[in-house]
Structures are given as C-alpha cells and as structure tokens.
Amino acid sequence: MQHEIVKQAPLLDEQGNVREAGYAKKLLPIYNRQDIKANSLRIKEWDYYLVCNDHHAVALTVSDISYLGFDSISFLNFDECWYETKGTMQIMPMGKKNLPSSSEEGDVEVGNSKYRIKFSHQNGKRILDFHMERFSNEKPITGQIILTDEPEESMVIVTPFHKKAHFYYNQKINCIRAEGTVTVNRKEYIFNPGESFAVLDWGRGVWTYKNTWYWGSASGLANGVPFGFNIGYGFGDTSAATENMLFYNGKAHKLSNVYWHIPVNDKGKEEYLKPWTFTSDDGRFEMEFQPILDRASCINAIVIKSDQHQVFGRFSGKAILDDGKEILVKNLTGFAEKVYNRW
C-alpha cells in the first residue's frame, strides 16, 4: 500500500504523533518544532545538499541533533578516486541553529573564523556558499553553487516510529540544475548546468536511539531529459508508504519496494566496492551499481556511534514510470549508502 497525502495540514496532532503517515509529491504537511511532545534531546534536524556530475561532487551538511551539532563539507574526485571530508561539532545547540520549518523558504547560515556554510533563497534560486580553512593539504576549500530549475515534484514522506511522538519528516528534491565553481588545493572544479545536478535532503524529526538506514539517489539525464530517483528503507513504520520514487522531467512516479543486494564475503561482511544490484517487487526498478569510491567514516564515542558508508558509483539498468514508459540508463552517477546510528 502506498498512501498519498494530498491535503495541507499540520504534521503533528495534540499528542505529538503524526496525523497522517504516507508520501506526498510536494511539501504539504506543516512542520512546527513547537508541536513536538517528545524529549527535546531526541529532536534531529538537518539540511544536506549534494552537487554532482560525472567527474566530481561536493556535499554540504548543516545539522542540529539537539545535544550535538555537526556541520561538514566533503569534496569527491571521481576521476582520481579520492575524497576529503572536514567538519566541526557543537555541543548542545538545542535548536539554536534555527533551521527553517520549511525547505521552501528561510536561510541557513553557520560558521566561525575557520569555516562558513550558507544556504539562501534568492529570486527562485538556491545559493550555496561555503568556505573552510585547512580543508585539504592545509589549503582551504571555497565555493559558490547556484541551483535553478527546481522540479515541480519531489519525494516527501512522513514516517512514524513504533514509539509515541517519534517520527521522521523528510523531503528529497532531485534533479536541481547546478552551476558554480569549487576551489580545492588551489585548483578550480567547474559544475556546468548542462551536466551537473543537486539533491536536497531536508530532514526533521524525533528519532529512536538505534537505527540503520539505506539511502540511494541519482540525478542526471536520460535521452536529454532530467531523470533521477530516490530509494531507501531501514527504519520506522513504512506500512503507509516507502520513500522509493522516480523523477522524470519534473514529475514524480511512485515505486513500492526496492530491494538492495550488497555483496558480502564468506564471513558475511559487506564488500562495498564490489558491484551491487537493486531489484523491485513489481519489476519497475532494476539496476546494477558499479562503485567508484566509498566515503566511509565511523565515530564511536561509547554512547554515540555513527558508522557510515556512502558509496558513489554508476547505475545502469531500467526504470518504469507510472504510465509504463521504460527509461533506460547507463552509467548514471549517484550513490547508495548504509548508515548505522546510535544517537
């Protein structure tokens, strides 16, 4: 069952539980941090942008998970198979970052003398500005990227947990045109809007302490038309809807279940840099995934642990739209990740 939310209404009821679980194609449920009834230490909010083409990518994160804040910049070079990630933590931000209650308006700005990240809305465009000292080889990273041609529809999902007043409210906007320049190690990397696209991961919610998520995403062109997808699972009560969705020429097409097949060795341990496959329960999403690099990190501070494998690579296969149209893709750049959190 894939229940679609079609009317605008408050996200939460008087007890802090979601009013209507399911998916939408626009940001219809209204999020208000003040409506949350759970322990304020469990509130987690973030804005994450990934800008990508076939040669390089940049990822920007601003997050407030109440007792901890984390801002980071990542740069990935697919041609030379390397990446760099640097971030900074803050203790007990507890909402002081003032992350907007909607992805459609409101600016985000964080930083100090050593770094700055700013997401702003200007005349229908999204502007990503960022700078960090001593990013790579003691040299800074600096960039500005302008996002345009935002698609009409996106993936929006309301996922409750099996615990009172716990939920995840999420929007993923794929296939946003990207144009700009990033300077790393005194070398300029160009994002041309003819071949560069961004995805926004906008998340607000109250999370349980332990969870694992699987998330995959790609944006690009299929026969010259903007095409992308969002796939994922692993946490919460998804009986009302999954977050699996295709995007073609600005329109969203809902998928049911997508199954991940990550290769493992004879000891059952994942081998992330070997080829993966993806299948679906209705045959509408069948992909092979050839990894390029694994942006891996593991933070283990006894009480808090985050073990992440964000694997970038190329997708090849087929996807079928709601009207039966078959989209064939070959070497579409994107990523698939597995993340375990104890947070």
N, C-alpha and C positions, 0 to 999 in steps of 0.2 A: 504493500500500500504506500502510495506517495501522496500525502495530503498537502494541497497547495493553499497557502494563506493568501487571500485576495482582498482583504479589507484592512485599512489602517486602524490600529487600536493600541492601547498601552501594552507593552510586552508582559508586564507582571500584574498579578492580582493583589488584593489587600494583604495576603499572606506571603507575598514574595515569590509565589510559584508562577510559572509561565501560564498565560491564559490560553494560548493555542500553539501546540507544537506542530512543526511541519516546515515546509520550504516556501519561499517566495522568489519572484524574479526581480523585485525591487525592495528597497529598504522600508517596508510597511510597518512592522512593529516598532513602537516608540520606546526607546530605552531611556530610563532615568535612574541614575545611580542611587538617588534618594529613595527609590521604591524597593531597594534590596533589603530583605529582612534577615539574611544570614549574617554570621560573624564577619565584620568588616575586614578581618585579616585574610578571608578567603576570596575577596574580590580581585579579579585579574582583568586588566585592560591592556590592549596593545594596538599599535598601527605598524604594519610591516609592508614595505614595498620591495619588490624585486624587479629590476630592469635588466632585460636580457636580449642578446642576439646570438648568432651562431658562434661568435668569437670571444665575447666577454660579458660579464654581468656585474651588477652592483646590488647589494641588499642593505636596506636601512631599517633598523628596528628602534622603536621607542616603546617601552613597556613599563607598566606600573602594576606589580602584583601585590600591592599593599605593603607588605613587610619588606619588600625589596623592589628596587627599580633597576632596569637594565637598558642601556642604550648601546647600539653597536653599528658598525659599518663593516661590510665584507666586500671584497673585490675578488672576482674569479676570472682567470685567464684560461679559456678552454684550449686555445691553440698551443700554449706552452704547458698546460696541465698543472697550474698552481693557483693557490688562493691565499688570501690573508684576511683574518678577522680580528678586529680590536674592539673592545667595549669597555664600558665603565659602569659600575654599580653604585646605587644609592641605598641607604638604609632608611626604612620606614617612610616612603613617600606618601603612602596612605591617601592617594587621590590628589596630591598636591601638584601633579603634572597637568591636571585639568584637561585630560584627554577628552575631546568632544563627544557629545552624546549621539552624534550622527556623523556618518562618513561624508555627508553631502555639504557640510559647512563647518567652519571652525578651523583654526590653525593650531599647529603643534610646533613648539619650539623648546629645545633643551640644549644645555651646554654649559661650559665654563671657559676658562682661559685656554684649555687644551683641546676642546672639540666643540662643534656646533652641528645640530641637525634641525632643520626646519622644513615642515610641510605646510604649504599655504595654498589657498584657493584664490585665483586671480582671473577674472573675466572668462569664466568657464574652463579654465585650465588648472591643473595641479602643478605646483612648482616644488621641486625637491632641491634644497640647498644643503650642502654638508661640507665639513672640513674637520680634519683630525691631525694633530701634530704627531710625529713619530709613529706613523702608521706602518710603514714598511721600510726596512733597512734605515731606520732613523729619519726617514723622509716623510712628509705629510701626504695626505690624500685630500683633494679638493674637487668639488664638482657641483654642477647645476644641471638638472634634467627637467625638461618641460613635458608634461603629459597632456595629450589632446585626444580628440575623437573618442571620448569615453563611450562605450557601448550603451545602448538603451537598457539592456537587461543584464543581470548578474546573478550569482548564486547567493541567496540569503537563506539561512537556516536557523531554526530555534530548536535546540536540543536540550531536553531536561535530563538531569541525572536521577538515579534512583535514591535520592536523598532530598528531604524537604528544602525548598528555597535554593536549590543548586541548579544551575543551567549554563548553557553556552549559547550566546547570540553572535552570529558570525556572518560577515559578507565577504565574498571573494569577487573582485572585479578583474576579469581577464581582458586581454586584447586591447589595452590602452596604448595608443601610439606614444612613442618616447623619442625625444630629441635632446641631445646635450653632449657635454664633454666631461670626462673624469680624468684627472691628472694623478698618476701614481708613479713613484720613483722618477719623477720629472719627465714622464712620458705621457702623452695625451692619448686617450682612448675615446673614439667617437661613437655615439649612438645615433645612427641615422634613422629617421622615422619610417623610411621605406622598409626597414628590416628589423627594427627594434620595438619591443613591446614590454609593457609593465603589467604586473598583477598587484593588486592591493589586497592584503589580508587584514581585515578590520575585525577585531575580536573584543567582546565584552562579556563578562560572566562571573559566576561563582562556581569554582571548580572543587572537586573532591581532591583529597591529598595525593592519591596514587592513580596514575592513568598512563595509557600509551595511546599515541595517535599515529595514524598513517595518513600522509597527505601527498598528493601528486598534482602537478599543474604544468601546463604548457600553453604558450600563445605564439602564434605565427601566421603564416599564410598557407591556404590550400587552394591551389589554382588561382592565386592572386586575391583571394577573398580572406579577410581576417577569420581565423579559426583557432579555437583553443578548447581546453577542458579543465575541469576540477574534479578530482577523485579523492575519496578519503573515507576512513572509518576508524573504529577502535575504542570509542568511549561514549558514555551516555546512552540514553534510551532512543534508539533510532527507528522505533516501530512506526512513527508517523511519517518519516522521510529520511532518505540518505542525502549526503551532500554531493552526489555524483551528477555532473551536468556537463553538457556540451555547449559551445558558443560558436555561432556561425553568422557572420555578417550582422552582428549586433543583437541577435536574438538567442535566447537560452532554450535548450532542449533537455528535458529531464530524463535521467537514467535511473535505473533501480539499483541493483547490487553489482559492484565491480570487485573481483577477487584478485588479490595480489599473490604472485608467486616469486618470492625472493629466494635465490639459490642458497643452499646450505651445504656445509661439508659433512663428512661422515660422523662428526660429533654433534651435528645439529646446529652449528653456529653459522649465522648468516655470512655469506660472502658477497658483500655489497657491490664489488666491482666486476662481478660476473653478470652475464645477461639475465634480465628479468623478463617475465611475461605477465600480462594482465588479461583476464577474461571476464565475461559478464553473464548474468543469469538469462539474458534474453538475446545474446549474440550481437548487441549493439555497440560493444566496445571491446575490441580485440587488438592488443598491442604487444609488440616486442620493445624492449628498452635496453639500449646499449650504453652502459655507464662510461663517463669520462673521468670524473673525479668525485670523491666523497668528502664533503665538507663536514668533517666529524669533530665533535667536541664532547667532553664529559666533565661535568662539575660535580664533585662528590664531597659535600660538607656535612656528612653524617645525617643530619635531619633533612637537608635539601640535597637532591640529586637530579641532574638532568643529563641524560645520555642521548646524544643526537647524531643521526646520520642523514644528512641531506645530500642525496646523490644526484648529480647533474649528468645528463646524457641526452641521447636522441631516441625519440619514439618513432616507430614505423608500424603501420597497420591500417585498420579501418574503424570508422565510427559511423553510426547511422542516426540521422536526425529524426525528429518526431514524425515527419511526413514520409519517411522511408528513404530519403536521399542518402546515398552512401558517399562518405568522404574518405578518400584515400590519402594517407600522409606517409611521407618518407623522410626520416632524419629530422623530425621536428624537435627543436631544442626545448628541454624542460627539466623537471626534476621529480624525484619521488623520495620521500623521507619517512623514516621511522624515528619517533621520539618517545622516550620513556621519561616521565617526570614523577618525582616525589617532592612535592612543593606545597 
